């Protein structure tokens, strides 16, 4: 009966280890996916800000031309 008990304990320990490994893998995958999505969002937001800044340069240039009456 001692061998049967240790055999059951080994199976239980192996199952626990397998569950822990599975949980760690799932958590790692979710974390990596979340970081990738956050990075893509950050890139998109930065690109939009850069485009807005670029367009603002031309808007300010037009105002300057109007003030100096260089456009006509």
DARA-V797921 format. One record per residue. N is the residue number from 1. RES is the residue in one letter. PSI is psi as a letter, one per 30 degrees, with the letter a starting at -180 (none if undefined). D_CENTER is the distance of its C-alpha to the mean C-alpha in Angstrom with 1 decimal. Layout:
N:RES:PSI:D_CENTER, N:RES:PSI:D_CENTER
This chain:
1:X:f:52.9, 2:X:e:51.2, 3:X:e:49.6, 4:X:e:48.5, 5:X:e:46.8, 6:X:e:45.0, 7:X:e:44.0, 8:X:e:42.5, 9:X:e:40.7, 10:X:e:39.3, 11:X:e:38.0, 12:X:e:36.5, 13:X:e:34.8, 14:X:e:33.5, 15:X:e:32.1, 16:X:e:30.4, 17:X:e:28.9, 18:X:e:27.7, 19:X:e:26.1, 20:X:e:24.4, 21:X:e:23.1, 22:X:e:21.8, 23:X:e:20.1, 24:X:e:18.4, 25:X:e:17.3, 26:X:e:15.9, 27:X:e:14.1, 28:X:e:12.7, 29:X:e:11.6, 30:X:e:10.0, 31:X:e:8.2, 32:X:e:7.1, 33:X:e:6.3, 34:X:e:4.3, 35:X:e:2.4, 36:X:e:3.2, 37:X:e:3.5, 38:X:e:2.8, 39:X:e:4.3, 40:X:e:6.4, 41:X:e:7.4, 42:X:e:8.3, 43:X:e:10.2, 44:X:e:11.9, 45:X:e:12.9, 46:X:e:14.2, 47:X:e:16.1, 48:X:e:17.6, 49:X:e:18.8, 50:X:e:20.2, 51:X:e:22.0, 52:X:e:23.4, 53:X:e:24.6, 54:X:e:26.2, 55:X:e:28.0, 56:X:e:29.2, 57:X:e:30.9, 58:X:e:33.0, 59:X:e:33.8, 60:X:e:35.0, 61:X:e:37.0, 62:X:e:38.7, 63:X:e:39.7, 64:X:e:41.2, 65:X:e:43.2, 66:X:e:44.5, 67:X:e:45.6, 68:X:f:47.4, 69:X:h:48.6, 70:X:f:47.6, 71:X:f:46.2, 72:X:none:49.7
